Amino acid sequence: MPRVNRKEIFAEDEIQAFHCVNRCVRRTFLCGRDQTTGRDFTHRKQWIRERLEVLAGLFGIDILGFAVMSNHLHVVVRTRPDVVASWADDEVALRWWRLFPQR
């Protein structure tokens, strides 16, 4: 059975909260100490936090909470269509350019 189109479930003009999960593949480690190899990846937590701050500043979202686990990441975000509605076309283009400067 095919998945329902998200546009049919969520109203893009309402403030909504979402719980997003991202998992690593092939038992790779995102953070913490890998028991198999002995390598320590705790420095990645700061990378992820900084990246979430950048992305929250570029998009119309608020980061309500996040948790970085050894092999997956949880983020709770809130959409802000009221903030995005006030953006001019030039500001949207500038935000896109900040995200993808080489294009």
N, CA, C and O atoms as CSV, one atom per row, in Angstrom:
chain,resi,resn,atom,element,x,y,z
A,1,MET,N,N,0.839,-1.164,0.000
A,1,MET,CA,C,0.000,0.000,0.000
A,1,MET,C,C,0.898,1.245,0.000
A,1,MET,O,O,1.815,1.332,0.816
A,2,PRO,N,N,0.657,2.194,-0.883
A,2,PRO,CA,C,1.508,3.380,-0.938
A,2,PRO,C,C,1.257,4.307,0.244
A,2,PRO,O,O,0.181,4.323,0.842
A,3,ARG,N,N,2.289,5.075,0.553
A,3,ARG,CA,C,2.222,6.042,1.641
A,3,ARG,C,C,1.339,7.223,1.225
A,3,ARG,O,O,1.332,7.610,0.057
A,4,VAL,N,N,0.605,7.787,2.167
A,4,VAL,CA,C,-0.229,8.953,1.901
A,4,VAL,C,C,0.683,10.160,1.706
A,4,VAL,O,O,1.658,10.332,2.437
A,5,ASN,N,N,0.370,10.980,0.736
A,5,ASN,CA,C,1.153,12.175,0.473
A,5,ASN,C,C,1.108,13.113,1.683
A,5,ASN,O,O,0.030,13.399,2.203
A,6,ARG,N,N,2.255,13.587,2.127
A,6,ARG,CA,C,2.313,14.456,3.310
A,6,ARG,C,C,1.486,15.716,3.142
A,6,ARG,O,O,0.954,16.243,4.119
A,7,LYS,N,N,1.372,16.199,1.928
A,7,LYS,CA,C,0.600,17.412,1.679
A,7,LYS,C,C,-0.876,17.207,2.010
A,7,LYS,O,O,-1.583,18.164,2.322
A,8,GLU,N,N,-1.337,15.965,1.945
A,8,GLU,CA,C,-2.723,15.657,2.278
A,8,GLU,C,C,-2.939,15.518,3.785
A,8,GLU,O,O,-4.078,15.577,4.248
A,9,ILE,N,N,-1.870,15.335,4.552
A,9,ILE,CA,C,-1.983,15.138,6.000
A,9,ILE,C,C,-1.754,16.437,6.765
A,9,ILE,O,O,-2.493,16.743,7.701
A,10,PHE,N,N,-0.745,17.195,6.377
A,10,PHE,CA,C,-0.320,18.373,7.122
A,10,PHE,C,C,-0.696,19.652,6.385
A,10,PHE,O,O,-0.521,19.755,5.171
A,11,ALA,N,N,-1.208,20.611,7.119
A,11,ALA,CA,C,-1.522,21.925,6.553
A,11,ALA,C,C,-0.282,22.792,6.654
A,11,ALA,O,O,0.241,23.003,7.748
A,12,GLU,N,N,0.193,23.295,5.528
A,12,GLU,CA,C,1.441,24.062,5.529
A,12,GLU,C,C,1.289,25.460,6.110
A,12,GLU,O,O,2.298,26.133,6.321
A,13,ASP,N,N,0.083,25.923,6.377
A,13,ASP,CA,C,-0.110,27.248,6.952
A,13,ASP,C,C,-0.358,27.209,8.460
A,13,ASP,O,O,-0.661,28.243,9.056
A,14,GLU,N,N,-0.236,26.027,9.092
A,14,GLU,CA,C,-0.426,25.890,10.532
A,14,GLU,C,C,0.900,25.577,11.217
A,14,GLU,O,O,1.762,24.906,10.648
A,15,ILE,N,N,1.053,26.071,12.443
A,15,ILE,CA,C,2.232,25.739,13.241
A,15,ILE,C,C,2.068,24.306,13.732
A,15,ILE,O,O,1.054,23.962,14.339
A,16,GLN,N,N,3.082,23.464,13.463
A,16,GLN,CA,C,3.008,22.053,13.809
A,16,GLN,C,C,4.339,21.594,14.383
A,16,GLN,O,O,5.377,22.206,14.132
A,17,ALA,N,N,4.305,20.521,15.149
A,17,ALA,CA,C,5.521,19.946,15.716
A,17,ALA,C,C,5.721,18.543,15.142
A,17,ALA,O,O,4.763,17.802,14.919
A,18,PHE,N,N,6.997,18.196,14.909
A,18,PHE,CA,C,7.334,16.906,14.331
A,18,PHE,C,C,8.494,16.284,15.093
A,18,PHE,O,O,9.423,16.974,15.514
A,19,HIS,N,N,8.425,14.982,15.261
A,19,HIS,CA,C,9.525,14.224,15.849
A,19,HIS,C,C,10.217,13.511,14.698
A,19,HIS,O,O,9.623,12.649,14.050
A,20,CYS,N,N,11.471,13.866,14.441
A,20,CYS,CA,C,12.236,13.302,13.330
A,20,CYS,C,C,13.324,12.387,13.887
A,20,CYS,O,O,13.977,12.714,14.877
A,21,VAL,N,N,13.509,11.247,13.243
A,21,VAL,CA,C,14.521,10.279,13.645
A,21,VAL,C,C,15.385,9.967,12.433
A,21,VAL,O,O,14.872,9.764,11.333
A,22,ASN,N,N,16.695,9.930,12.638
A,22,ASN,CA,C,17.621,9.571,11.574
A,22,ASN,C,C,18.572,8.522,12.126
A,22,ASN,O,O,19.229,8.747,13.143
A,23,ARG,N,N,18.648,7.388,11.465
A,23,ARG,CA,C,19.482,6.278,11.927
A,23,ARG,C,C,20.682,6.078,11.021
A,23,ARG,O,O,20.632,6.383,9.829
A,24,CYS,N,N,21.761,5.562,11.594
A,24,CYS,CA,C,22.946,5.197,10.826
A,24,CYS,C,C,22.737,3.804,10.230
A,24,CYS,O,O,21.930,3.022,10.732
A,25,VAL,N,N,23.454,3.510,9.182
A,25,VAL,CA,C,23.336,2.214,8.529
A,25,VAL,C,C,24.560,1.361,8.836
A,25,VAL,O,O,25.611,1.873,9.223
A,26,ARG,N,N,24.407,0.063,8.659
A,26,ARG,CA,C,25.497,-0.911,8.784
A,26,ARG,C,C,26.225,-0.855,10.125
A,26,ARG,O,O,27.437,-1.058,10.195
A,27,ARG,N,N,25.472,-0.579,11.181
A,27,ARG,CA,C,26.023,-0.546,12.540
A,27,ARG,C,C,27.160,0.466,12.713
A,27,ARG,O,O,28.029,0.283,13.566
A,28,THR,N,N,27.156,1.514,11.919
A,28,THR,CA,C,28.172,2.547,12.080
A,28,THR,C,C,27.825,3.420,13.276
A,28,THR,O,O,26.668,3.497,13.688
A,29,PHE,N,N,28.832,4.071,13.824
A,29,PHE,CA,C,28.643,4.886,15.009
A,29,PHE,C,C,28.515,6.346,14.644
A,29,PHE,O,O,29.290,6.869,13.844
A,30,LEU,N,N,27.523,7.007,15.242
A,30,LEU,CA,C,27.350,8.440,15.084
A,30,LEU,C,C,28.108,9.172,16.179
A,30,LEU,O,O,28.833,10.128,15.905
A,31,CYS,N,N,27.944,8.733,17.403
A,31,CYS,CA,C,28.618,9.347,18.556
A,31,CYS,C,C,28.971,8.266,19.571
A,31,CYS,O,O,28.497,7.132,19.499
A,32,GLY,N,N,29.816,8.656,20.513
A,32,GLY,CA,C,30.205,7.730,21.561
A,32,GLY,C,C,31.406,6.896,21.166
A,32,GLY,O,O,32.061,7.155,20.157
A,33,ARG,N,N,31.681,5.897,21.975
A,33,ARG,CA,C,32.819,5.017,21.730
A,33,ARG,C,C,32.343,3.737,21.065
A,33,ARG,O,O,31.452,3.051,21.565
A,34,ASP,N,N,32.953,3.428,19.929
A,34,ASP,CA,C,32.647,2.202,19.198
A,34,ASP,C,C,33.329,1.037,19.909
A,34,ASP,O,O,34.555,1.002,20.019
A,35,GLN,N,N,32.538,0.092,20.386
A,35,GLN,CA,C,33.080,-1.045,21.126
A,35,GLN,C,C,33.934,-1.952,20.249
A,35,GLN,O,O,34.875,-2.583,20.731
A,36,THR,N,N,33.608,-2.017,18.969
A,36,THR,CA,C,34.327,-2.908,18.058
A,36,THR,C,C,35.708,-2.374,17.715
A,36,THR,O,O,36.698,-3.099,17.810
A,37,THR,N,N,35.777,-1.110,17.318
A,37,THR,CA,C,37.050,-0.533,16.878
A,37,THR,C,C,37.771,0.227,17.977
A,37,THR,O,O,38.979,0.444,17.892
A,38,GLY,N,N,37.036,0.637,19.017
A,38,GLY,CA,C,37.648,1.407,20.088
A,38,GLY,C,C,37.775,2.893,19.773
A,38,GLY,O,O,38.324,3.646,20.577
A,39,ARG,N,N,37.280,3.322,18.624
A,39,ARG,CA,C,37.366,4.736,18.243
A,39,ARG,C,C,36.312,5.547,18.986
A,39,ARG,O,O,35.219,5.057,19.270
A,40,ASP,N,N,36.655,6.794,19.297
A,40,ASP,CA,C,35.759,7.680,20.031
A,40,ASP,C,C,35.213,8.741,19.078
A,40,ASP,O,O,35.980,9.454,18.431
A,41,PHE,N,N,33.883,8.843,18.994
A,41,PHE,CA,C,33.231,9.787,18.100
A,41,PHE,C,C,32.412,10.829,18.855
A,41,PHE,O,O,31.482,11.401,18.287
A,42,THR,N,N,32.732,11.085,20.107
A,42,THR,CA,C,31.942,12.036,20.888
A,42,THR,C,C,32.051,13.463,20.359
A,42,THR,O,O,31.174,14.283,20.627
A,43,HIS,N,N,33.109,13.773,19.615
A,43,HIS,CA,C,33.257,15.130,19.068
A,43,HIS,C,C,32.167,15.462,18.051
A,43,HIS,O,O,31.935,16.635,17.759
A,44,ARG,N,N,31.506,14.464,17.519
A,44,ARG,CA,C,30.460,14.699,16.524
A,44,ARG,C,C,29.209,15.332,17.120
A,44,ARG,O,O,28.443,15.967,16.396
A,45,LYS,N,N,28.981,15.173,18.430
A,45,LYS,CA,C,27.811,15.784,19.055
A,45,LYS,C,C,27.829,17.299,18.876
A,45,LYS,O,O,26.800,17.908,18.581
A,46,GLN,N,N,29.000,17.902,19.054
A,46,GLN,CA,C,29.106,19.349,18.877
A,46,GLN,C,C,28.886,19.733,17.416
A,46,GLN,O,O,28.264,20.759,17.142
A,47,TRP,N,N,29.378,18.938,16.482
A,47,TRP,CA,C,29.147,19.197,15.056
A,47,TRP,C,C,27.648,19.202,14.750
A,47,TRP,O,O,27.150,20.084,14.051
A,48,ILE,N,N,26.945,18.216,15.277
A,48,ILE,CA,C,25.515,18.098,15.016
A,48,ILE,C,C,24.764,19.263,15.630
A,48,ILE,O,O,23.867,19.823,15.000
A,49,ARG,N,N,25.114,19.628,16.833
A,49,ARG,CA,C,24.461,20.769,17.488
A,49,ARG,C,C,24.660,22.048,16.684
A,49,ARG,O,O,23.711,22.803,16.471
A,50,GLU,N,N,25.894,22.297,16.237
A,50,GLU,CA,C,26.167,23.500,15.445
A,50,GLU,C,C,25.413,23.483,14.124
A,50,GLU,O,O,24.921,24.520,13.680
A,51,ARG,N,N,25.315,22.314,13.489
A,51,ARG,CA,C,24.597,22.219,12.222
A,51,ARG,C,C,23.100,22.459,12.411
A,51,ARG,O,O,22.468,23.107,11.576
A,52,LEU,N,N,22.526,21.942,13.504
A,52,LEU,CA,C,21.118,22.189,13.794
A,52,LEU,C,C,20.854,23.672,14.016
A,52,LEU,O,O,19.817,24.183,13.593
A,53,GLU,N,N,21.783,24.375,14.676
A,53,GLU,CA,C,21.631,25.814,14.887
A,53,GLU,C,C,21.642,26.566,13.561
A,53,GLU,O,O,20.849,27.484,13.354
A,54,VAL,N,N,22.547,26.170,12.664
A,54,VAL,CA,C,22.608,26.810,11.348
A,54,VAL,C,C,21.316,26.575,10.577
A,54,VAL,O,O,20.743,27.511,10.019
A,55,LEU,N,N,20.862,25.339,10.544
A,55,LEU,CA,C,19.661,25.009,9.786
A,55,LEU,C,C,18.412,25.669,10.360
A,55,LEU,O,O,17.540,26.102,9.606
A,56,ALA,N,N,18.316,25.749,11.682
A,56,ALA,CA,C,17.174,26.423,12.300
A,56,ALA,C,C,17.169,27.907,11.969
A,56,ALA,O,O,16.103,28.512,11.854
A,57,GLY,N,N,18.354,28.504,11.813
A,57,GLY,CA,C,18.439,29.905,11.438
A,57,GLY,C,C,18.074,30.155,9.988
A,57,GLY,O,O,17.629,31.250,9.645
A,58,LEU,N,N,18.254,29.159,9.127
A,58,LEU,CA,C,17.961,29.322,7.702
A,58,LEU,C,C,16.509,29.011,7.359
A,58,LEU,O,O,15.928,29.659,6.488
A,59,PHE,N,N,15.924,28.043,8.021
A,59,PHE,CA,C,14.557,27.625,7.724
A,59,PHE,C,C,13.589,28.204,8.744
A,59,PHE,O,O,14.009,28.706,9.787
A,60,GLY,N,N,12.329,28.139,8.456
A,60,GLY,CA,C,11.304,28.631,9.371
A,60,GLY,C,C,10.918,27.577,10.377
A,60,GLY,O,O,9.760,27.163,10.435
A,61,ILE,N,N,11.890,27.131,11.180
A,61,ILE,CA,C,11.619,26.107,12.198
A,61,ILE,C,C,12.250,26.509,13.521
A,61,ILE,O,O,13.190,27.304,13.569
A,62,ASP,N,N,11.721,25.952,14.574
A,62,ASP,CA,C,12.308,26.036,15.910
A,62,ASP,C,C,12.717,24.631,16.317
A,62,ASP,O,O,11.958,23.682,16.124
A,63,ILE,N,N,13.905,24.492,16.876
A,63,ILE,CA,C,14.340,23.207,17.417
A,63,ILE,C,C,13.858,23.151,18.860
A,63,ILE,O,O,14.352,23.894,19.708
A,64,LEU,N,N,12.915,22.290,19.142
A,64,LEU,CA,C,12.371,22.176,20.493
A,64,LEU,C,C,13.205,21.261,21.371
A,64,LEU,O,O,13.221,21.414,22.592
A,65,GLY,N,N,13.896,20.316,20.761
A,65,GLY,CA,C,14.748,19.407,21.506
A,65,GLY,C,C,15.425,18.436,20.572
A,65,GLY,O,O,14.945,18.176,19.468
A,66,PHE,N,N,16.544,17.902,21.022
A,66,PHE,CA,C,17.234,16.895,20.229
A,66,PHE,C,C,18.033,15.987,21.139
A,66,PHE,O,O,18.415,16.368,22.246
A,67,ALA,N,N,18.280,14.777,20.656
A,67,ALA,CA,C,19.087,13.810,21.382
A,67,ALA,C,C,19.963,13.090,20.372
A,67,ALA,O,O,19.474,12.552,19.379
A,68,VAL,N,N,21.265,13.086,20.636
A,68,VAL,CA,C,22.217,12.399,19.769
A,68,VAL,C,C,22.626,11.115,20.477
A,68,VAL,O,O,23.273,11.149,21.524
A,69,MET,N,N,22.246,9.993,19.899
A,69,MET,CA,C,22.546,8.690,20.471
A,69,MET,C,C,23.747,8.094,19.742
A,69,MET,O,O,24.300,8.725,18.841
A,70,SER,N,N,24.149,6.899,20.119
A,70,SER,CA,C,25.340,6.298,19.519
A,70,SER,C,C,25.159,5.989,18.039
A,70,SER,O,O,26.112,6.095,17.268
A,71,ASN,N,N,23.950,5.608,17.630
A,71,ASN,CA,C,23.757,5.271,16.218
A,71,ASN,C,C,22.536,5.932,15.587
A,71,ASN,O,O,22.153,5.579,14.472
A,72,HIS,N,N,21.919,6.888,16.288
A,72,HIS,CA,C,20.792,7.608,15.705
A,72,HIS,C,C,20.600,8.953,16.373
A,72,HIS,O,O,21.216,9.262,17.393
A,73,LEU,N,N,19.723,9.749,15.767
A,73,LEU,CA,C,19.495,11.133,16.189
A,73,LEU,C,C,17.989,11.381,16.254
A,73,LEU,O,O,17.253,10.986,15.349
A,74,HIS,N,N,17.534,12.032,17.319
A,74,HIS,CA,C,16.136,12.456,17.453
A,74,HIS,C,C,16.115,13.975,17.473
A,74,HIS,O,O,16.920,14.601,18.163
A,75,VAL,N,N,15.198,14.571,16.719
A,75,VAL,CA,C,15.022,16.024,16.725
A,75,VAL,C,C,13.530,16.309,16.749
A,75,VAL,O,O,12.768,15.725,15.979
A,76,VAL,N,N,13.111,17.212,17.638
A,76,VAL,CA,C,11.727,17.671,17.672
A,76,VAL,C,C,11.732,19.109,17.156
A,76,VAL,O,O,12.351,19.994,17.745
A,77,VAL,N,N,11.032,19.319,16.048
A,77,VAL,CA,C,11.004,20.641,15.415
A,77,VAL,C,C,9.581,21.168,15.376
A,77,VAL,O,O,8.617,20.402,15.382
A,78,ARG,N,N,9.465,22.485,15.335
A,78,ARG,CA,C,8.175,23.161,15.185
A,78,ARG,C,C,8.260,24.039,13.952
A,78,ARG,O,O,9.191,24.834,13.819
A,79,THR,N,N,7.307,23.908,13.054
A,79,THR,CA,C,7.285,24.755,11.864
A,79,THR,C,C,6.782,26.139,12.237
A,79,THR,O,O,5.994,26.296,13.169
A,80,ARG,N,N,7.249,27.150,11.492
A,80,ARG,CA,C,6.849,28.530,11.748
A,80,ARG,C,C,6.378,29.203,10.463
A,80,ARG,O,O,7.076,30.068,9.934
A,81,PRO,N,N,5.216,28.825,9.955
A,81,PRO,CA,C,4.724,29.459,8.734
A,81,PRO,C,C,4.410,30.935,8.921
A,81,PRO,O,O,4.419,31.692,7.950
A,82,ASP,N,N,4.129,31.363,10.159
A,82,ASP,CA,C,3.886,32.783,10.407
A,82,ASP,C,C,5.148,33.606,10.189
A,82,ASP,O,O,5.069,34.744,9.725
A,83,VAL,N,N,6.303,33.052,10.515
A,83,VAL,CA,C,7.575,33.746,10.293
A,83,VAL,C,C,7.932,33.738,8.810
A,83,VAL,O,O,8.366,34.752,8.264
A,84,VAL,N,N,7.747,32.600,8.168
A,84,VAL,CA,C,8.096,32.460,6.753
A,84,VAL,C,C,7.235,33.372,5.884
A,84,VAL,O,O,7.710,33.862,4.859
A,85,ALA,N,N,5.992,33.608,6.264
A,85,ALA,CA,C,5.092,34.448,5.474
A,85,ALA,C,C,5.600,35.881,5.354
A,85,ALA,O,O,5.267,36.583,4.398
A,86,SER,N,N,6.396,36.311,6.312
A,86,SER,CA,C,6.913,37.685,6.267
A,86,SER,C,C,8.179,37.822,5.427
A,86,SER,O,O,8.644,38.942,5.214
A,87,TRP,N,N,8.751,36.720,4.944
A,87,TRP,CA,C,9.975,36.768,4.152
A,87,TRP,C,C,9.681,37.214,2.728
A,87,TRP,O,O,8.733,36.741,2.101
A,88,ALA,N,N,10.494,38.119,2.230
A,88,ALA,CA,C,10.412,38.529,0.830
A,88,ALA,C,C,11.121,37.490,-0.036
A,88,ALA,O,O,11.870,36.657,0.474
A,89,ASP,N,N,10.882,37.542,-1.334
A,89,ASP,CA,C,11.525,36.594,-2.250
A,89,ASP,C,C,13.042,36.693,-2.185
A,89,ASP,O,O,13.733,35.679,-2.276
A,90,ASP,N,N,13.565,37.902,-2.028
A,90,ASP,CA,C,15.011,38.084,-1.936
A,90,ASP,C,C,15.587,37.394,-0.702
A,90,ASP,O,O,16.673,36.818,-0.759
A,91,GLU,N,N,14.867,37.453,0.398
A,91,GLU,CA,C,15.350,36.806,1.621
A,91,GLU,C,C,15.338,35.289,1.483
A,91,GLU,O,O,16.241,34.617,1.980
A,92,VAL,N,N,14.329,34.743,0.816
A,92,VAL,CA,C,14.275,33.299,0.579
A,92,VAL,C,C,15.467,32.878,-0.276
A,92,VAL,O,O,16.111,31.868,0.006
A,93,ALA,N,N,15.759,33.655,-1.325
A,93,ALA,CA,C,16.900,33.341,-2.191
A,93,ALA,C,C,18.208,33.439,-1.423
A,93,ALA,O,O,19.098,32.613,-1.624
A,94,LEU,N,N,18.345,34.428,-0.549
A,94,LEU,CA,C,19.558,34.583,0.247
A,94,LEU,C,C,19.738,33.410,1.205
A,94,LEU,O,O,20.858,32.931,1.389
A,95,ARG,N,N,18.673,32.950,1.806
A,95,ARG,CA,C,18.754,31.792,2.703
A,95,ARG,C,C,19.146,30.534,1.928
A,95,ARG,O,O,19.925,29.720,2.423
A,96,TRP,N,N,18.611,30.373,0.721
A,96,TRP,CA,C,18.988,29.245,-0.123
A,96,TRP,C,C,20.467,29.329,-0.470
A,96,TRP,O,O,21.164,28.314,-0.465
A,97,TRP,N,N,20.950,30.524,-0.770
A,97,TRP,CA,C,22.360,30.715,-1.120
A,97,TRP,C,C,23.273,30.382,0.060
A,97,TRP,O,O,24.355,29.828,-0.132
A,98,ARG,N,N,22.848,30.714,1.266
A,98,ARG,CA,C,23.649,30.385,2.465
A,98,ARG,C,C,23.734,28.875,2.678
A,98,ARG,O,O,24.741,28.372,3.175
A,99,LEU,N,N,22.690,28.164,2.307
A,99,LEU,CA,C,22.688,26.715,2.465
A,99,LEU,C,C,23.499,26.033,1.379
A,99,LEU,O,O,24.212,25.066,1.650
A,100,PHE,N,N,23.397,26.531,0.147
A,100,PHE,CA,C,24.090,25.947,-0.998
A,100,PHE,C,C,24.915,27.020,-1.706
A,100,PHE,O,O,24.538,27.444,-2.798
A,101,PRO,N,N,26.026,27.474,-1.126
A,101,PRO,CA,C,26.789,28.590,-1.715
A,101,PRO,C,C,27.467,28.264,-3.037
A,101,PRO,O,O,27.743,29.186,-3.806
A,102,GLN,N,N,27.745,27.023,-3.337
A,102,GLN,CA,C,28.463,26.686,-4.557
A,102,GLN,C,C,27.540,26.626,-5.776
A,102,GLN,O,O,28.037,26.502,-6.895
A,103,ARG,N,N,26.235,26.706,-5.607
A,103,ARG,CA,C,25.321,26.598,-6.749
A,103,ARG,C,C,25.038,27.948,-7.328
A,103,ARG,O,O,24.288,28.059,-8.298
